[in-house]
Amino acid sequence: MVTVMNLCNGEKLIYSCNPLMAVICAYAQSKKDFNTWNYEKKYRSLVEEGNLTFLCGDFSSFKDSRIF
């Protein structure tokens, strides 16, 4: 389980995938894109990787899956 936080409003979302895919899913679904099999191809280039986190748009998750 991975917690993704929307940094604009503090909303927390739970995903059952790795942290990288979790932020991609949260971002894509916020854009009303539910075509999950194309997420990585379409959105991977938008992900920024920090020392501890992944960030895509307004969504962030910890790399080690810790909870916000």
N, C-alpha and C positions, 0 to 999 in steps of 0.2 A: 504494500500500500504506500502511495506517495501523496503527500499533501502539496497542493499548488496554491499559492496565494495570488489573488488579484491585487496588485500593489496600488491600484487607484481607489478601491473601496474596501479593502481588507477581507473580502470574501475568500473563504477557504474551500477548495474543491479537492475531492479524493479520487485518485485513479489507481487502477491495479495494473500498472505497467512500470517501466523504468522511468527515472526522473526526467531524462531527456524527452522521451515520448510524451510524458505527462504535460510538460509545458507546451509542446507542440499541439497536443490535443486540446488543451484549454484555449489556446490562441485560436485555432481553427474553428472550434465550436462557438467561440465568441463572435466569429465572422459568419455564423450560420452554415458552415461547411461541415457536413457529417459524412463525407466520402472518405472514410478512415484509411482505406488502402492506398491513398495517394498522399497522405499527410507528410511523410518523411521527404518525399520528392519535392513537394510544393513548398514546405515551410522550413526545412532544415537549415537553409541559408540565412534565415532570420534569427536563429538562435545565437545568443551570446553566452560564452562560457567564462565564468569567473573561477576563482580558487575553490569556492564552496558551493556555488549555485549555477543553475542554468536559467536564462531569461529569454522569453520570447514575447515581444509586445509588452503588455502590462502584467505578464504572468511569470512567476518565479518559483523554483523548487530547489531544495538542497540536494546536492549530488548523492549524499549518503542516506537520503530518504528520511532524515529527521523531520519532526513535525514543527511547524511554525508556532 
